């Protein structure tokens, strides 16, 4: 479900009802309301369940602020104050959840202050006072099941689950609701609740995860206009043809496919270059423009739409920060390393820096014996491997050797000759070994010529200006470290922030709470930032890896 501009904000509809049992506007006794008690896990996963405002300063929340709320009709949504205390007690150390908890509390405060919600002090435990939304016929309230609130992250709740289940039981009695459900995404709480005779259900966010790209089937006339125009199409035209499409973010990529007529006879005249159907929203021009910069990299070509977007973002002069996520084998490190190498040859920047963010290097640095270069070697291996693959594609002697190895299927005569002449056979093996050594030496030399490696700890005090910077395995940074590293970026910089949020190695971090997930909350829709999520169908390493990832994560895009 997507929010649209026509959705009215809650401050237009919210009405405080002092006593819902007697107010004729609600008809509480006549209508069959279903009660829902929301716990901490639900609010953290789905903050948009709290109605928001058109003046919400958080653009991401604002975009889908009604997506979950509109699913409820004839519902009485109840948030116990013990859950408020749990949210307030989330430590700043757990920075992603802390950020979301602050958003939830801020949204809730805006709501109750905007409609002047104050419970009847004589009936606070009776659930009589609520905010009524006539459009959905929903009720919303905060239930005071605790009498005190602890601050500064020190929760006074000794048994928060017990408090929650007690609030559900109390709400069922005082709200006079037969059908009352505890909404929780916590398996342990759900089991304990059901064992106590309380119905449960899960609530997950319907807010679209921002991937930096979208695929849209557009009217044929719009598609034809975009394909034939060198300057793309205006945002105004896009909105005229697609009024219900959610708004575009800065540097968001759009993969367009045409909606054909009833008879399927629409024909696009002329031949177009590959990826011509992909546009990028240029917020300065307020236009959806073509990919102009993917051809700056002369030695390699993108293998799929995701790589085309990635190369466009890296090479675009107005985009300073590129965040790329995706499974192993999608080309994240390869393309960034090769682009940096080519920019080095054209003197695009003064410095070319790699900052390995993998947690195993951070643990090893300063503890294992050896020089800095020896200790950091395992973590710069992905960059060198990228350069080796690049050399295989561009150096003639390596291309020839690889072609020969692919086609070297001996017939019977060749086998007999090889067996009769072992010296010749050994000579071929020796030549192949020499080629292997050559490519290792060349890749190492190329890396040393182009790049300087900086440890995460050393990067924290630097001003990275006039530089091409690659942060690799950024998901292994905690939110606080990610914040620090991001603030190192100075003027005239191109920063590639790469990682796979499905492979977090740092203890205490997870898919939602890691460096990449954290920074996405703050950088989305900035005019100098592009984000690209490479899908599992865009794995290029091998057919085996592609099929393995598809089976491992069948429901992941």
C-alpha positions as CSV (number, residue, x, y, z in Angstrom):
1,X,0.0,0.0,0.0
2,X,1.4,3.4,-0.9
3,X,0.6,6.7,0.6
4,X,-0.8,9.4,-1.8
5,X,-1.0,13.1,-1.6
6,X,-4.8,13.0,-1.3
7,X,-4.7,11.1,2.1
8,X,-5.9,13.5,4.7
9,X,-3.7,14.1,7.7
10,X,-4.8,13.0,11.1
11,X,-5.0,16.6,12.5
12,X,-7.8,17.2,10.1
13,X,-9.8,14.2,11.4
14,X,-8.7,13.4,14.9
15,X,-11.3,14.2,17.6
16,X,-10.8,13.7,21.3
17,X,-13.8,11.9,22.8
18,X,-13.9,12.2,26.6
19,X,-16.2,9.2,27.1
20,X,-16.5,6.9,24.1
21,X,-19.2,4.8,25.7
22,X,-21.7,7.7,25.8
23,X,-20.7,9.8,22.8
24,X,-23.1,9.4,19.9
25,X,-20.4,10.1,17.2
26,X,-18.6,6.9,18.1
27,X,-21.6,4.6,18.7
28,X,-19.2,2.4,20.7
29,X,-21.8,0.0,22.0
30,X,-23.4,-0.4,18.6
31,X,-20.3,-0.8,16.5
32,X,-18.2,-4.0,16.8
33,X,-14.7,-2.7,17.5
34,X,-11.6,-4.9,17.5
35,X,-9.1,-3.9,20.1
36,X,-5.3,-4.0,19.4
37,X,-2.6,-3.5,22.0
38,X,0.7,-2.5,20.4
39,X,4.0,-3.6,22.0
40,X,7.5,-2.3,21.6
41,X,8.5,-4.7,18.8
42,X,5.5,-3.6,16.7
43,X,6.1,0.1,17.1
44,X,9.8,-0.3,16.2
45,X,9.0,-2.4,13.1
46,X,6.1,-0.2,12.0
47,X,6.3,3.3,13.4
48,X,3.9,4.5,10.8
49,X,1.0,2.8,12.6
50,X,0.9,6.1,14.6
51,X,-0.9,8.6,12.4
52,X,1.5,11.4,11.3
53,X,1.2,14.9,9.9
54,X,1.8,16.6,6.6
55,X,4.3,18.8,8.5
56,X,6.4,15.8,9.6
57,X,10.0,16.8,9.2
58,X,11.2,13.2,8.6
59,X,10.7,12.9,4.8
60,X,11.0,9.1,4.8
61,X,8.3,8.7,7.5
62,X,6.2,11.3,5.9
63,X,6.1,9.5,2.5
64,X,4.4,6.4,3.9
65,X,2.9,7.8,7.1
66,X,-0.5,6.3,6.5
67,X,0.4,3.0,4.9
68,X,-0.3,0.9,8.0
69,X,-2.9,3.1,9.6
70,X,-5.3,2.7,6.6
71,X,-5.3,-1.1,7.2
72,X,-7.4,-0.6,10.3
73,X,-11.1,0.0,10.3
74,X,-13.4,-0.2,13.4
75,X,-10.3,-0.7,15.4
76,X,-9.4,0.5,18.9
77,X,-5.6,0.9,19.0
78,X,-4.1,1.0,22.5
79,X,-0.5,1.8,23.6
80,X,0.2,1.0,27.2
81,X,2.5,3.5,29.0
82,X,4.7,0.5,30.0
83,X,5.5,0.2,26.3
84,X,6.3,4.0,26.2
85,X,8.7,3.4,29.0
86,X,10.3,0.5,27.1
87,X,10.9,2.7,24.1
88,X,12.2,5.5,26.3
89,X,14.7,3.1,27.9
90,X,16.3,2.0,24.6
91,X,20.0,3.0,25.0
92,X,21.7,5.3,22.5
93,X,24.3,2.6,22.1
94,X,21.7,0.7,20.1
95,X,21.5,3.6,17.7
96,X,19.2,2.4,15.0
97,X,16.5,1.3,17.4
98,X,17.1,4.4,19.5
99,X,16.6,6.5,16.4
100,X,13.3,4.8,15.6
101,X,12.1,4.9,19.2
102,X,12.7,8.7,19.2
103,X,10.7,9.0,16.0
104,X,7.8,6.9,17.6
105,X,7.7,9.0,20.7
106,X,7.9,12.3,18.7
107,X,5.1,11.2,16.4
108,X,3.0,10.1,19.4
109,X,3.5,13.4,21.2
110,X,2.7,15.4,18.0
111,X,-0.6,13.5,17.7
112,X,-1.8,13.8,21.3
113,X,-0.8,17.5,21.5
114,X,-2.3,18.4,18.2
115,X,-5.7,17.1,19.1
116,X,-5.3,18.2,22.8
117,X,-5.7,14.7,24.1
118,X,-5.9,14.5,27.9
119,X,-7.5,11.5,29.7
120,X,-10.3,12.0,32.2
121,X,-8.2,12.0,35.4
122,X,-11.1,10.2,37.1
123,X,-11.3,7.4,34.5
124,X,-7.7,7.0,33.3
125,X,-7.9,3.2,34.0
126,X,-11.3,2.8,32.3
127,X,-10.1,3.5,28.7
128,X,-13.0,6.0,28.2
129,X,-11.0,8.8,26.6
130,X,-9.7,8.2,23.0
131,X,-8.9,10.0,19.8
132,X,-11.6,9.2,17.2
133,X,-10.9,9.2,13.4
134,X,-14.3,9.2,11.6
135,X,-12.9,8.3,8.2
136,X,-11.7,4.9,9.3
137,X,-13.9,4.8,12.4
138,X,-10.8,4.1,14.4
139,X,-10.1,4.9,18.1
140,X,-6.6,5.5,19.4
141,X,-5.4,6.0,23.0
142,X,-2.6,5.7,25.5
143,X,-3.4,3.5,28.4
144,X,-1.7,4.4,31.7
145,X,-0.9,1.0,33.1
146,X,2.2,2.4,34.9
147,X,2.3,5.4,37.2
148,X,5.8,6.6,36.7
149,X,8.2,7.0,33.8
150,X,12.0,6.5,34.1
151,X,14.3,8.8,32.1
152,X,17.8,8.7,30.8
153,X,17.4,5.1,29.6
154,X,16.9,3.6,33.0
155,X,13.7,1.6,32.8
156,X,12.0,0.9,36.1
157,X,10.1,-2.1,34.7
158,X,11.2,-5.3,36.4
159,X,9.0,-7.4,34.2
160,X,8.0,-5.5,31.0
161,X,6.4,-8.6,29.5
162,X,4.3,-9.2,32.6
163,X,3.3,-5.5,32.6
164,X,2.3,-5.8,28.9
165,X,0.2,-8.9,29.4
166,X,-1.4,-7.3,32.5
167,X,-2.2,-4.2,30.3
168,X,-3.9,-6.5,27.7
169,X,-6.0,-8.2,30.4
170,X,-6.9,-4.8,32.0
171,X,-7.8,-3.3,28.6
172,X,-10.0,-6.2,27.8
173,X,-12.0,-5.7,31.0
174,X,-12.2,-1.9,31.0
175,X,-12.7,-1.3,27.3
176,X,-15.5,-3.8,27.1
177,X,-14.0,-5.4,24.0
178,X,-14.6,-9.1,23.4
179,X,-12.2,-9.3,20.5
180,X,-8.8,-8.0,21.7
181,X,-5.5,-8.8,20.1
182,X,-1.9,-8.2,21.2
183,X,0.1,-7.1,18.2
184,X,3.7,-8.3,18.7
185,X,6.6,-9.4,16.5
186,X,8.4,-11.0,19.4
187,X,8.0,-14.8,19.2
188,X,8.6,-15.3,23.0
189,X,6.0,-12.7,23.9
190,X,3.5,-14.2,21.5
191,X,4.0,-17.7,23.0
192,X,3.7,-16.4,26.6
193,X,0.6,-14.4,25.6
194,X,-1.1,-17.3,24.0
195,X,-0.3,-19.5,26.9
196,X,-2.1,-16.9,29.0
197,X,-5.2,-16.9,26.9
198,X,-4.4,-13.8,24.9
199,X,-4.8,-13.7,21.1
200,X,-1.8,-12.4,19.2
201,X,-0.9,-11.3,15.7
202,X,2.1,-9.7,14.0
203,X,2.3,-6.3,12.4
204,X,5.1,-5.6,9.8
205,X,5.7,-2.4,8.0
206,X,4.2,-1.9,4.6
207,X,6.5,1.0,4.0
208,X,8.6,0.3,1.0
209,X,12.3,-0.2,1.8
210,X,14.1,2.4,-0.1
211,X,16.4,0.7,-2.7
212,X,17.3,3.7,-4.8
213,X,15.5,2.2,-7.8
214,X,12.0,1.2,-8.9
215,X,10.5,-0.7,-11.9
216,X,7.4,1.0,-13.4
217,X,5.1,0.0,-16.2
218,X,4.3,3.3,-17.8
219,X,1.8,4.3,-20.5
220,X,3.2,3.7,-24.0
221,X,3.1,7.4,-24.9
222,X,5.3,8.4,-21.9
223,X,7.7,5.6,-22.6
224,X,8.0,6.6,-26.3
225,X,8.6,10.3,-25.2
226,X,11.3,9.3,-22.8
227,X,13.1,7.0,-25.3
228,X,13.0,9.5,-28.1
229,X,14.0,12.6,-26.1
230,X,17.7,13.2,-25.4
231,X,16.8,15.4,-22.4
232,X,14.4,12.9,-20.8
233,X,11.0,13.9,-19.5
234,X,9.9,16.5,-16.9
235,X,8.6,15.6,-13.5
236,X,5.4,17.4,-14.4
237,X,4.8,15.0,-17.3
238,X,5.6,12.0,-15.2
239,X,3.0,13.1,-12.6
240,X,0.4,13.7,-15.3
241,X,0.7,10.2,-16.7
242,X,1.2,8.5,-13.3
243,X,-0.6,10.6,-10.6
244,X,-0.8,7.7,-8.1
245,X,2.9,6.9,-8.3
246,X,4.7,7.7,-5.0
247,X,7.0,10.6,-5.2
248,X,10.6,10.3,-6.6
249,X,13.6,10.8,-4.4
250,X,16.8,12.6,-5.5
251,X,18.9,10.4,-7.8
252,X,16.4,7.6,-7.7
253,X,16.6,5.3,-10.8
254,X,13.5,4.3,-12.7
255,X,13.4,1.2,-15.0
256,X,10.6,1.8,-17.4
257,X,8.7,-0.7,-19.4
258,X,5.8,0.2,-21.7
259,X,2.2,-0.7,-21.2
260,X,1.0,-1.9,-24.5
261,X,-2.4,-1.2,-26.1
262,X,-5.3,-3.7,-25.9
263,X,-4.2,-5.4,-29.1
264,X,-0.5,-5.1,-28.4
265,X,0.1,-3.3,-31.6
266,X,2.1,-0.3,-30.1
267,X,5.5,-0.3,-31.8
268,X,8.5,1.8,-30.8
269,X,10.2,3.3,-33.8
270,X,13.9,3.2,-34.0
271,X,16.7,1.3,-32.3
272,X,18.0,2.4,-29.0
273,X,21.2,1.7,-27.0
274,X,21.1,-0.7,-24.1
275,X,19.7,0.7,-20.8
276,X,18.1,3.6,-22.6
277,X,14.9,2.8,-20.7
278,X,16.5,3.6,-17.3
279,X,16.1,7.1,-16.1
280,X,17.5,9.0,-13.1
281,X,15.5,11.6,-11.2
282,X,17.6,14.8,-11.3
283,X,16.1,16.9,-8.5
284,X,17.9,20.1,-9.7
285,X,16.4,20.0,-13.1
286,X,13.2,18.3,-11.9
287,X,13.5,15.9,-14.8
288,X,14.0,12.2,-15.3
289,X,17.1,12.0,-17.4
290,X,19.0,9.3,-19.3
291,X,22.1,7.6,-18.1
292,X,24.9,9.7,-19.6
293,X,27.9,8.7,-17.7
294,X,28.0,4.9,-17.9
295,X,30.2,5.0,-20.9
296,X,32.9,6.9,-19.1
297,X,34.4,3.5,-18.2
298,X,35.8,2.5,-21.5
299,X,37.3,-0.9,-20.7
300,X,34.2,-2.7,-19.2
301,X,30.5,-2.6,-19.7
302,X,27.7,-3.1,-17.2
303,X,26.2,-6.7,-17.2
304,X,22.8,-5.7,-15.9
305,X,20.5,-2.8,-15.1
306,X,21.8,-2.6,-11.5
307,X,25.4,-2.3,-12.6
308,X,24.4,0.4,-15.2
309,X,22.9,2.4,-12.4
310,X,25.9,1.9,-10.2
311,X,28.4,3.0,-12.9
312,X,26.2,6.0,-13.6
313,X,26.3,7.1,-10.0
314,X,30.1,6.5,-9.6
315,X,30.9,8.5,-12.7
316,X,28.3,11.3,-12.3
317,X,30.1,14.6,-11.3
318,X,27.2,15.8,-9.2
319,X,27.0,12.7,-7.1
320,X,29.5,12.6,-4.2
321,X,28.3,9.7,-2.2
322,X,27.2,6.3,-3.6
323,X,25.7,3.7,-1.3
324,X,25.6,0.2,-2.8
325,X,24.2,-2.9,-1.2
326,X,23.8,-6.4,-2.5
327,X,24.8,-10.0,-2.3
328,X,28.3,-11.3,-2.8
329,X,29.2,-11.5,-6.5
330,X,27.1,-8.6,-7.7
331,X,30.2,-6.5,-8.6
332,X,30.1,-3.9,-5.8
333,X,33.9,-4.0,-5.1
334,X,34.9,-4.8,-8.7
335,X,33.3,-1.8,-10.3
336,X,34.3,0.7,-7.6
337,X,37.9,-0.5,-7.7
338,X,38.1,-0.4,-11.5
339,X,36.5,3.0,-11.7
340,X,39.0,4.3,-9.1
341,X,41.8,2.9,-11.2
342,X,40.6,4.6,-14.4
343,X,40.0,7.9,-12.5
344,X,43.6,7.6,-11.2
345,X,44.9,7.4,-14.8
346,X,42.9,10.5,-15.8
347,X,44.0,12.4,-12.6
348,X,40.4,12.9,-11.4
349,X,41.4,13.2,-7.7
350,X,44.5,13.7,-5.7
351,X,44.1,10.6,-3.5
352,X,42.6,7.2,-4.0
353,X,41.9,5.5,-0.7
354,X,40.5,2.2,0.4
355,X,39.2,1.8,4.0
356,X,38.4,-1.9,4.8
357,X,35.7,-1.9,7.4
358,X,35.5,-5.7,7.9
359,X,35.5,-6.5,11.6
360,X,38.1,-9.2,11.4
361,X,40.7,-6.6,10.4
362,X,39.8,-4.3,13.2
363,X,40.3,-7.2,15.7
364,X,43.6,-8.2,14.2
365,X,45.1,-4.7,13.8
366,X,47.5,-4.1,16.6
367,X,47.3,-7.6,18.0
368,X,48.7,-10.0,15.4
369,X,52.4,-9.9,14.7
370,X,53.8,-8.3,11.6
371,X,53.9,-5.0,9.8
372,X,50.8,-2.9,9.0
373,X,50.9,-4.1,5.4
374,X,51.1,-7.8,6.4
375,X,48.2,-7.4,8.8
376,X,46.0,-5.5,6.4
377,X,46.8,-7.8,3.4
378,X,43.7,-10.2,3.9
379,X,41.4,-7.2,3.9
380,X,42.8,-5.6,0.7
381,X,42.6,-8.9,-1.1
382,X,39.1,-8.1,-2.5
383,X,40.5,-5.0,-4.1
384,X,43.5,-6.8,-5.6
385,X,41.2,-9.6,-6.7
386,X,39.0,-7.0,-8.5
387,X,42.2,-5.7,-10.3
388,X,43.1,-9.3,-11.2
389,X,39.7,-9.8,-12.8
390,X,40.1,-6.5,-14.6
391,X,43.5,-7.6,-16.0
392,X,42.0,-10.8,-17.2
393,X,39.4,-8.8,-19.2
394,X,41.9,-6.2,-20.6
395,X,45.4,-7.7,-20.9
396,X,45.8,-9.7,-24.1
397,X,48.1,-12.4,-22.8
398,X,45.7,-13.2,-19.9
399,X,42.7,-13.1,-22.3
400,X,44.4,-15.5,-24.6
401,X,45.4,-17.9,-21.8
402,X,41.8,-17.9,-20.4
403,X,40.4,-18.5,-23.8
404,X,42.8,-21.4,-24.4
405,X,41.9,-23.0,-21.0
406,X,38.2,-22.8,-21.8
407,X,38.7,-24.3,-25.3
408,X,41.5,-26.8,-24.4
409,X,39.5,-30.0,-24.7
410,X,42.0,-32.5,-26.1
411,X,40.8,-35.0,-28.7
412,X,42.3,-38.5,-28.7
413,X,45.3,-37.5,-31.0
414,X,46.2,-34.6,-28.7
415,X,46.0,-36.8,-25.6
416,X,48.4,-39.3,-27.2
417,X,50.8,-36.6,-28.2
418,X,50.7,-35.1,-24.7
419,X,51.3,-38.5,-23.0
420,X,54.2,-39.3,-25.4
421,X,55.8,-35.9,-24.7
422,X,55.6,-35.2,-21.0
423,X,58.2,-32.5,-21.3
424,X,55.9,-30.5,-23.5
425,X,53.0,-31.1,-21.2
426,X,55.0,-29.9,-18.2
427,X,56.1,-26.9,-20.2
428,X,52.5,-25.8,-20.6
429,X,51.9,-26.2,-16.8
430,X,54.9,-24.1,-16.1
431,X,53.7,-21.4,-18.5
432,X,50.3,-21.3,-16.8
433,X,52.0,-21.1,-13.4
434,X,54.1,-18.2,-14.7
435,X,51.0,-16.4,-15.9
436,X,49.4,-16.9,-12.5
437,X,52.4,-15.3,-10.9
438,X,52.4,-12.5,-13.4
439,X,48.8,-11.6,-12.8
440,X,49.4,-11.6,-9.0
441,X,52.4,-9.3,-9.4
442,X,50.6,-7.0,-11.8
443,X,47.5,-6.7,-9.7
444,X,49.7,-6.0,-6.6
445,X,51.7,-3.3,-8.5
446,X,48.5,-1.7,-9.9
447,X,47.0,-1.5,-6.4
448,X,50.1,0.0,-4.9
449,X,50.3,2.6,-7.7
450,X,46.6,3.6,-7.4
451,X,45.5,3.2,-3.9
452,X,46.5,4.0,-0.3
453,X,45.0,1.8,2.4
454,X,43.9,3.4,5.7
455,X,42.7,1.6,8.8
456,X,39.3,2.5,10.2
457,X,40.9,3.7,13.4
458,X,43.3,6.0,11.5
459,X,40.5,7.3,9.2
460,X,38.5,8.7,12.1
461,X,40.7,11.7,12.5
462,X,41.2,12.6,8.9
463,X,39.7,15.1,6.5
464,X,39.2,13.2,3.3
465,X,39.1,15.9,0.6
466,X,40.0,15.8,-3.1
467,X,39.8,12.0,-2.8
468,X,38.2,8.9,-4.2
469,X,37.3,6.8,-1.2
470,X,36.0,3.2,-1.0
471,X,34.5,2.1,2.3
472,X,34.2,-1.7,1.9
473,X,32.1,-4.0,4.1
474,X,30.5,-1.0,5.8
475,X,27.8,-3.2,7.3
476,X,30.4,-4.3,9.9
477,X,30.5,-0.8,11.4
478,X,28.2,0.2,14.2
479,X,26.0,3.2,13.8
480,X,28.4,5.4,15.9
481,X,31.4,4.4,13.9
482,X,29.5,4.8,10.7
483,X,28.5,8.3,11.7
484,X,32.2,9.2,12.5
485,X,33.4,7.8,9.2
486,X,30.8,9.6,7.2
487,X,31.8,12.9,8.7
488,X,35.4,12.4,7.4
489,X,34.2,13.2,3.9
490,X,35.4,16.7,2.7
491,X,35.1,18.7,-0.5
492,X,35.6,17.3,-4.0
493,X,35.2,13.7,-2.8
494,X,33.7,10.6,-4.4
495,X,32.8,8.1,-1.7
496,X,31.6,4.6,-2.4
497,X,30.0,2.9,0.6
498,X,29.6,-0.8,-0.1
499,X,28.3,-3.7,1.9
500,X,25.8,-6.5,2.3
501,X,23.3,-6.0,5.1
502,X,22.5,-9.8,4.9
503,X,26.1,-10.6,6.0
504,X,26.8,-8.7,9.2
505,X,29.8,-10.2,11.1
506,X,30.1,-7.8,14.0
507,X,28.7,-9.1,17.3
508,X,25.8,-7.0,18.4
509,X,24.9,-5.8,15.0
510,X,22.2,-7.2,12.7
511,X,20.3,-6.4,9.5
512,X,18.4,-3.5,11.0
513,X,21.2,-2.2,13.3
514,X,24.4,-1.7,11.3
515,X,26.3,1.1,9.6
516,X,24.6,1.0,6.3
517,X,21.0,0.7,7.7
518,X,21.8,3.6,10.1
519,X,23.1,6.1,7.5
520,X,20.2,5.4,5.1
521,X,17.9,7.1,7.6
522,X,19.8,10.4,7.2
523,X,21.1,10.5,3.6
524,X,18.1,9.4,1.5
525,X,16.9,12.2,-0.8
526,X,20.0,14.3,-0.5
527,X,20.9,15.8,-3.9
528,X,24.5,14.6,-3.8
529,X,23.7,11.0,-2.8
530,X,22.7,7.9,-4.9
531,X,21.7,4.6,-3.5
532,X,21.6,1.3,-5.5
533,X,20.5,-2.1,-4.2
534,X,21.7,-4.9,-6.4
535,X,19.3,-7.8,-6.5
536,X,19.9,-11.5,-6.2
537,X,19.2,-11.8,-9.9
538,X,22.1,-9.5,-10.6
539,X,24.8,-11.8,-9.3
540,X,27.5,-12.1,-11.9
541,X,30.2,-14.1,-10.2
542,X,28.9,-17.5,-11.3
543,X,25.7,-19.4,-12.1
544,X,26.3,-21.5,-8.9
545,X,26.5,-18.4,-6.6
546,X,23.5,-16.9,-8.3
547,X,21.3,-20.0,-7.9
548,X,22.6,-20.6,-4.4
549,X,21.6,-17.1,-3.3
550,X,18.2,-17.4,-5.0
551,X,17.5,-20.6,-3.0
552,X,18.9,-19.2,0.2
553,X,16.7,-16.1,0.1
554,X,13.7,-17.0,-2.0
555,X,11.6,-14.1,-0.8
556,X,14.2,-11.4,-1.1
557,X,14.3,-9.2,-4.1
